[in-house]
Amino acid sequence: MYHIMMRLFLKKGREESLRRFHPWVFSGAVARHEGQAAEGDVVEVYTHDGVFLATGHYQEGSITVRVLSFRPCAIDAAFWEAALRQARALREATIPAAGTTAYRLVHGEGDNLPGLVIDVYGNTAVLQAHTIGMFRARHAVAGALRKIYGTQLAAIYDKSATTLVSKDNEAVPDSYLYRAGETGRVILENGYRFAVDWEKGQKTGFFLDQRDNRRLLSQYAQGRSALNLFCYTGGFSVYALGGGAARVHAVDSSQRAIDLVNENISLNFTRAAPHEAFTADAFDFLHNSANHAYDLMVLDPPAFAKHKGALRNALQAYKRLNVAAFSRIALGGIVFTFSCSQVVNKIDFRHAVFSAAAISGRPVRILHQLTQPADHPINIYHPEGEYLKGLVLQVE
């Protein structure tokens, strides 16, 4: 028998979302509780009249419980091992066996583990906790990873400092939870080589969610002049060159990112590769690039909206960015445009791009509608997990 610190009882009629397997319980749905719980404790959720609904992590705030299971169960070593084995089986079915050594192993609610992200880079797993419950469980998660991967795993790195703040507002330090050998810093993606800095880089070190979209871009690159805005470590630049682009310019406001771009170009091509990287603001670069003729552009900005209160300004920023791109792209050019803001849905994003096209006064047609790859699965009961939206456009 397992011990539960607290039982929460919902208001009458507020259980329907859980019965439809939505993995969040909001504070406004809770009528009362029995027992006491600290943030991160495992609690159980019941209907107003005592029917069991779910087991999950408790946290103060608008989302009170993030569901780990819709049946009574112990959240123990066996639970973590079973969940991670299931996640790995999905990746083995969807990630190419050759040519790719990096993938997302756990994608929060998409893998029924809300608040947890795990990316695998060769022989290193990088863990990020987005909730106190997952942060408290990090050693149990690391133990399950070691059991599942065995000697294939040389290190497990916890990088939760940027995603979690302790109650006393002191950032939790990043650290290795396990390290038993050398960790390879260069990964393969569809045969291309990339250097990954999981200790100092953004997110877990690399944007794995654009893998399939980068490969699609290479199909449009032959003979084109390409501009990669918000390039970070240059993933789209490498694929453009690999696809035969005549010239590639990469732009990012971070000098550290530009250094990584140049490193990744050198890992894959000779010094004669037609590539140049610029440390600059993307909007300023577009404004000052009137003399450059680009017929392939990538617009992959960071999230313009991290909460609903910023949605309106974010949509204006997406519109402004796409207006600038449409005014600079050559006749018949191709634009890959993205939003990774979770609070911006597909309809809102498309409307922002439509408005930009109308302002530009140029005919635009959609060639592809893009999203995140299969190792970033979306729980159908949690549509909020579909954060990456993209369109491939031809501008006449």
Secondary structure, DSSP 8 states (H G I E B T S, - for coil): ----SEEEEE-TT--HHHHTT--EEEGGGEEEEEE---TT-EEEEE-TTS-EEEEEEE-SSSEEEEEEESS----SHHHHHHHHHHHHHHHHHHS-SSS--EEEEEEGGGGT-TTEEEEEETTEEEEEESSHHHHHTHHHHHHHHHHHHGGG--EEEE--TTT-B-TTS-B---EEEEE-S----EEEETTEEEE--TTTSSTTSS-GGGHHHHHHHHHH-TT-EEEEES-TTTHHHHHHHHTT-SEEEEEES-HHHHHHHHHHHHHHS-TTSSEEEEES-HHHHHHT-TT--EEEEEE----S-SSGGGHHHHHHHHHHHHHHHHHHEEEEEEEEEEE--TTS-HHHHHHHHHHHHHHHT--EEEEEEE---TTS---TT-GGG---EEEEEEE-
